[in-house]
Structures are given as structure tokens and as C-alpha cells.
Amino acid sequence: MTPTFAVPADYSVDPKELDTARSTLEKAGCKFVFSTYVDIHGTPKAKTNPISVLDKVAAGSELFTVGAMEGMGLVGPEKDECAAVPDLSTLTVCPWDKRLGYFFGDLYYHGQPYQNDSRVILKKQLQRAADLGFQFNLGMEPEFYVVRSNAQSREEEILSKTRFKGLCPAYDVHQTIGSLEFLEIMADYIEELGWELYSFDQEGGHSQFEFDMKYADALTASDRFIFLRLMAKNVAESIGCVASFMPKPYEDDFRSGNHFNMSLQSLDTEENVFAPEEGGNPFIEQYGMNVSKLAYHFMAGLKKHAAAITAVTSPTYNSYQGFIAQGTMADVSWAPILIAYGNNNRSAMLRVPPNRYCVENRAPDMSVNPYLAAAITLAAGLDGIEQELDPGEPLNDSCYDLDRKQLREAGIRFLPRTLLHAIEAFQEDPISEKAFGSEMKEIYIDQKMREWDEAFFPINPEHKAQRLTFI
């Protein structure tokens, strides 16, 4: 009987890359390594290996029964294992614990990249873009709350010693200074990792913060986001706090978004092809935003498939509590509520910023699996480019000021109002299978429908709360 190999039988490791990784680990004083992948939620998984067996780990020695994890397929005790194969070039020494080396990697099954692995799914779409001559670049804006874990009331939970007394604490210097015990550590670690930190700030929510870094290719950006959440958890715990990535933890405070700032770069010239062409284009004259025809087509693809995309960029029951104009908040939510694009319009799903040539999707939140979200987003954008779709008239007015009659007359739709609506759209839209493949599409639908059922019809209230905070 021919043996079944998890990795290709002729798989080999580049000895120079292996030596470089080993040397980096030894110089940093690392004792252990993780060769990681993520589950459907974007939660990193790995075994822990001593660096003495790095050569075996690099060759895919670590096997995993992925059916034991949520939303990864291969369910059943009779199924073969997947091998985690690290990308040695992604080695990251954990800044908060130098004993630990961290690799991002891919799962292999029966000698091939595993089709239901989130990172593999994104890589397939990136290859599709490359075949068209493009690299997909992505910058994220992660927002999340950090609160005291032993507090009994909201007043006591925030990091700063005093709670902001005005309408909105956004950008408040005093609140930022009062939260530096967390923010300074995070900023130092981000700089140490070489992610090119631009800024960090007190966001709109009480004890909510945002870190902004330079964009990268979508695979690198997604890797970094996964690591950022892990790092934030550990830093928060080190000072007796909890980092919450729940999209809308408080009904009377701001949602935690993770806006996707997207552009395409030419593989030939390395130029941003969302920058306007020399001499402009007809869309600029018609719609007024100074970006290329490709950017307009890309936005049209996102609009066409918006509901299905949102099922992935906003993947939890709780995500849809954030798509409100105001609700019980003291002021408007600044959250997207409509499937529309506009010139610097933060109330629409898609925004064209005035200071950079990109398209910003404001719907993604902190519970996102970035690999899956980037994959379906890119698939939709490329669909718009290939079909040369027209995005239609932009919406440059505040979405919060329009009534339903005006929206109907303009043909503008709301973003999905619940996870159920989003999953139904995902199920009906062919872009989901194009992005995920047929098997992962069904896995995703089944997983999210279970989450909907358990959250909407909980066996007990505690179970519902647990389901909303699994990230």
C-alpha cells in the first residue's frame, strides 16, 4: 500500500532559510517555536516545539486533526491529518516573551495545500490577482477595548483613572496619557517588529484604542493582524487587563471596527494602479473622485457583492449590533449602514479618502478572520475589474440624514441587518464559492448558521454571552 504523505513526498526545505531562522532564534534566546495556522475565527493554532527539532518542524513534521477545531472540515476520527508547514521567512520573535518564536504557515493534506485553510484560500485569490498583473495591498485600522478584568462596574473598568466627561473621548490627550501603561508597551513592540507604526490614539469608545501602521501586501497584513490580536491579549493580561475584540461590546458606546484600506499595485512597475491615469478618466468627471478607472471598477465589484462580503468581514452575531446610525449612543455611531460609496463619506460602506489612492471598506470589524475577508473582498473587486462594472452615483451626504423613501428612490440598500441576512446573501452569491471553493463555502455557511442559532436561541443566557466573545 502506498503511504499517504501530508506534505509532498519530495518536499524540501531551503537550507539557507533554515540556518537563518535557527540563528535568529538562538540569538534571541528562544526555546520554543510555533508553526501556526488559524481556525475559521482567525484564532491561531499550533503545537509547541523546542528549537532543537526546527529542521523537522520546517519539513512539516507536525500533524493536526483539524476536524477537532471549528469550521475546518475533515470531521471524523477516520480522517487523515494535516501538516503545518511554516513559512520560514515569517519568523517573528514574540516581543513580550523572547522564549517564543512564531511562524505563519500553511496546512497541507495528502501532498497538497489544504483547500479549507484560511491562508491557502487567500493565497489562491492573490495568485488570481497576480495572473492579472496585480499585487493586493492592504492597510488595516484595528480598534479594540482594553478594560480592567477585576472591575465590578463600567466606571472602574477603563484604563484611565478618570472617565471622560464629554460627549466623545476620541483623540483626548488626557485619556491617552492615562492609558500609556498599555499603549506604550504595544507601541514599543510594534516598532520592534518593524511594522512602521504611524500613530495610536484614544478612540471614540471609553478605553477603546486604535493602532495605525503602514500597509503591506495582503498576506503580510493579515499575518500581522492575527499576531497583533495575540500580542494585545498578552500585553493586556500582563498589566491585569483584558483586550476585547468583540465588535460591539457596549450598546451605548462605539463599535470596534477594522477598516480595510485597499489598493492594487502593478507587478511590472510597482506603481499604485488606483492612482488616476495621466489625463484622468471619464469616471472622475462623472463621479468626482480622483482615482483610476480600475479603482472605480473595483468599488463596483464590492458594491455588487457587498452583502456576501459582509458575512465574512463582519462574521459574528454581535457584529450587526454595530451597524446602526445612533441607537442608544449619545451621538451618531460613525458606523457604515448603507451599501454605498462616497468621497470621504464615513457613513457609507466604501470611502474614498482624500489623502491616499485607495478604497476603504468600513464594514470589517475586530472579530474578522483577515485571510477569509481579504480573499472574498479581492475576489469581488477583481470581478468588478474583469466585468468593467460601473459603481453608479456616489453618496456624499450623511447616510444618517436620509429617510427610507429617499433611499428607495436612489436604489440604495442597507448593509445586512443581521448575521442571518448576511449568511443568506453569502449563500446565494456565486462570489462566495469563487473565493472559498465549494467545500469551504458550505463549511462557512454551516458554521455561521450554528452560531446564529445558538446566539439567537440560546440554551441559557450564559451560553449566548460565551458565543459572542470567542475571539
Secondary structure, DSSP 8 states (H G I E B T S, - for coil): -----SS-TT----HHHHHHHHHHHHHHT--EEEEEEE-TT--EE--EEEGGGHHHHHTT--EE-GGGSTT-S--STTS--EEEEE-GGG-EE-TT-TTEEEEEEEEEETTEE-TT-HHHHHHHHHHHHHHTTEEEEEEEEEEEEEEETT-SSHHHHBSSSS---SS--TT-HHHHHTTHHHHHHHHHHHHHHT--EEEEEE-SSTTEEEEEE--EEHHHHHHHHHHHHHHHHHHHHHTTEEEE--S-S-TTS---BEEEEEEEEETTT--BTTS--TT--HHHHHH---S-HHHHHHHHHHHHTHHHHHHHHS-SGGGGGS--SSTTSSS------EEEEEES-TTEEEEE-SSSS-EEE---BTT--HHHHHHHHHHHHHHHHHTT----S---S-GGG--HHHHHHHT-EE--SSHHHHHHHHHH-THHHHHH-HHHHHHHHHHHHHHHHHHHS-SSHHHHHHHHT--
